[in-house]
Amino acid sequence: IYFDACLFQMWLIHTFQCIESGILLAMALYRYVAICDPLRHATIFTHKLLTQIGVGVMLRAALLVAPCLILIKCQLKHYWTTVVSHSYCERMAIVKLAAEDVQINKIYGLFVAFTILGFDIIFITFSYIRIFLTVFNLPQKEAKLKAFNTCIAHICVFLEFYLLAFFFFTHRFGFHIPPYIHILLSNLYLLVPPLLNPIVYGVKTRQIRDRVSKIFYS
């Protein structure tokens, strides 16, 4: 693969991962308003606001990841090898090839990770704490079960995405972990969420469950 194409692939992968984190945050806020302030839900989450949230999530990801590409392209000129020991163009795998000081690249990478993932995790957690407090105060058992039922799929996706992201940080801190473990965790972080997300939401959707059951039991 050409070096510029590798950098572009790296930018796309990390941008889409950041977009996914932003979408999970937006979904948590949507559920927070739907459960904690249902009477104002329709007036708060208008089509205009949803469009602004979508654009904001994409711009945040693209603009924060872009300097990673620029730092590698402009700052790092000499490399020990041109062979990336990875199954795709992952940022740290490229940075580790450099024969120069990569401290700025590492610091900015951590800044982006904590700015996006850290910010999103804090607000998603806060949203669900408020949601659970509201649900536990509901008088009817059926209302509690219905509220929990609307959140289960999102909680599963949230845990799956951020737990894998946590293990992905072995690239930064797991110095004594074998390289193949790094690569395996990176591949899982890249592939497992888009594989499981349709299954998680499909199981929760009655129409999809009915169609799948007809295919297997016809």
Secondary structure as UniProt FT lines:
FT   HELIX           3..36
FT   HELIX           38..40
FT   HELIX           41..44
FT   HELIX           47..75
FT   HELIX           91..95
FT   TURN            96..97
FT   HELIX           103..113
FT   HELIX           114..118
FT   HELIX           119..136
FT   HELIX           141..168
FT   HELIX           170..173
FT   TURN            175..176
FT   HELIX           179..204
FT   HELIX           206..217
//
